[in-house]
């Protein structure tokens, strides 16, 4: 496994850029419009890579550092793309005690990514989350909205294969 951070190249379309420019034009003179513009930009692109942050900063006439500061401060914003299959491993107390940390580590190994990253093919992304309210099924993880409980690390390759 290499320690190089896995990144998916930015692949914005002309249509996405036009939609973002329209949002910026409609809001750039409004006080306090940065957050709503960033939210709409994330809706358009699915995340806020540096290319999108730069378009927002340039279009709204504000420093890129301010856009980046907002993007990294608020958890609703993602700087990395999300995979077609978003894996969330519960690291809440009940799940952690029952081995979810091992599941998280094994998923990082199997997918070749760290938490918060997306596989190069855009298929999987991995994140940790806190209690999902299924403590009786601990340890628990989700693939999109599908819940997997009482799973051991040896079962992970078979589960991932279902999504290939």
C-alpha positions, 0 to 999 in steps of 0.5 A, spaced: 500 500 500 502 506 498 502 512 502 500 517 497 493 520 498 488 517 493 485 523 489 480 523 483 481 528 478 476 534 478 472 533 472 467 538 472 462 539 466 461 546 462 454 545 464 456 545 472 460 551 471 454 555 467 450 553 473 455 555 478 456 562 475 448 563 475 448 562 482 454 566 483 451 572 479 444 571 482 447 572 489 454 576 489 451 582 491 447 579 497 450 580 504 451 573 507 451 569 501 457 565 501 454 559 505 448 559 500 452 559 494 457 554 497 451 549 498 449 550 491 456 549 489 456 542 493 449 540 490 452 542 483 458 538 483 457 533 489 463 536 493 467 543 493 474 541 490 479 547 490 477 548 482 470 550 485 472 554 491 477 558 486 471 559 482 466 561 488 472 566 490 473 569 483 466 570 482 464 573 488 470 577 489 472 574 496 479 571 498 480 564 496 482 563 504 475 565 506 472 560 502 477 555 504 476 557 511 468 556 511 469 549 507 473 546 512 470 549 518 463 546 517 462 539 516 456 539 511 462 541 506 466 536 503 473 537 499 473 530 497 468 527 492 463 521 495 463 515 491 457 511 488 457 507 494 458 511 500 461 507 506 460 509 513 463 505 519 459 507 526 465 508 531 460 510 536 461 506 543 457 500 542 460 499 535 467 500 537 467 496 543 464 490 538 470 491 533 468 497 528 475 500 529 478 493 526 472 493 520 474 501 519 481 499 518 480 493 514 476 497 509 481 502 508 486 496 507 481 493 502 479 499 498 486 502 498 484 509 501 484 513 508 477 515 511 474 521 507 477 519 501 474 516 495 477 510 490 480 513 484 475 509 480 469 513 484 466 507 486 467 507 494 468 513 499 469 511 506 467 515 512 467 514 520 460 516 523 457 516 530 452 512 533 447 510 527 442 508 532 443 500 531 447 499 537 443 492 538 447 490 531 454 492 533 458 493 530 455 496 524 456 500 517 452 502 512 453 502 504 449 508 502 442 506 506 444 499 507 445 497 514 450 491 515 450 489 522 454 483 526 459 483 521 466 481 522 472 483 518 472 476 514 466 478 511 468 485 508 471 482 501 464 478 500 460 485 501 464 489 497 464 484 491 456 485 491 457 492 489 462 491 483 
